[in-house]
């Protein structure tokens, strides 16, 4: 007999297994879309637990595929589940899950990279940025081909407090290739420290939750997969526009094995490059002989703040593009050689 006052936990009715759904709808992971299915429900349950308490939460699952993780999310007792799936082949199987959980599931056949997340959840769920995160979660076993561009896009949304972060500090629990996950969470001095480390850690608390061995997926990828959880910070560690931080960080890591001043030089046009590089590094108090992966977050903050001041003094600086200058130089050199023949 049910205990008075307790709401019965939501249970999905008996359904075909994920493996049976794959056979039923003749689903095959497409290599060109870097699809890998996670069929072990113990692992999908474990992945969903990393997102935290989901009872009565609103969840968006990205790329649900045959619906293994979807089942675990529904079993966690969510209020609403939004599924965004680009591949039409998976829609019939997801509709079957939707019918098994009446009123809980909304399926969108579309691309997460173009979907407007600002209208994805009810307005009443919005929280102030400095409050606790809203009862909204993004969960997804992302195809490898989309995971890095997507997280960079979402980090920019965090920075601007738009997209899925218009509701507050929405949390994300996502899969990445193990090596990418190591980059996202790497500490200063670690060999995996990279542009992704700085861009993610200056905006979010980033946790590498656990590793799923490749053989748990169908088809088996050549690499292991890690589950990473992101919680946006109330205050970013570098308080500058996303594009400026990205430009500085990208330049620093352009020559990751060389001294950091070599990459920083690429922020400046050839005329006056050395003088301006020295000025930036001296004002930011950064040792020019450190390697990019050795720089701390506060050193990156100093570099970004100083570069911002230099851009304010000379607005042409921010639009300067080192690669464009190189291309132009090569073209001019070729034309000179041609003229001299």
Secondary structure, DSSP 8 states (H G I E B T S, - for coil): ---TT------------HHHHHHHTT----GGGT--EE--HHHHHHHHHTT---TT-EEEEE--TTSHHHHHHHHTT-SEEEEEES-GGGHHHHHHHHHHSTTTEEEEES-TTTS-GGGSS-GGG---TTSS--SEEEEE---HHHHHHHHHHHHHHHHHT-GGGGGSS-EEEEEEEHHHHHHHH--TT-TT--HHHHHHHTTEEEEEEEEE-GGGEES--SS-EEEEEEEE-SS-SS-S-HHHHHHHHHHHGGGTTSBHHHHHGGGS-STTHHHHHHHHHHHHT--TTSBGGG--HHHHHHHHHHHHHHHHH-THHHH--HHHHHHHHHHHHHHHHHHH-
